[in-house]
């Protein structure tokens, strides 16, 4: 199983879920996929939302290492507020999407109307957007 991360699940993030999950993933390198990226404000910082669009979203692809389990996937899904048994109530959906360089990967896609205060990220690069504006990354339980 391969994953495309574009936000708070990227390696190097300081949230405990990302740190734990990266012990079970093999980084494959930078990647892009079609879509539009928005930054969502929250009292705990900013997090990204991938939605349908014609732009490029920048992130990285990772492959599950041997030993990656259903419980590990459930931990990631829980972090992203994705409930496979109740997708309509989920904040994000985990979907198999095409990478622009070929192949596919699982990605967490925003599953709601964008909230007031959502900011489009024209570059499609959430980490660059945070750094260029000095914005804090979300320190809670979701964020791609």
Helices and strands as residue ranges (DSSP letters): E 2-5, H 16-22, E 25-40, E 47-64, H 70-79, G 87-89, E 92-98, E 104-110, E 119-120, H 126-133
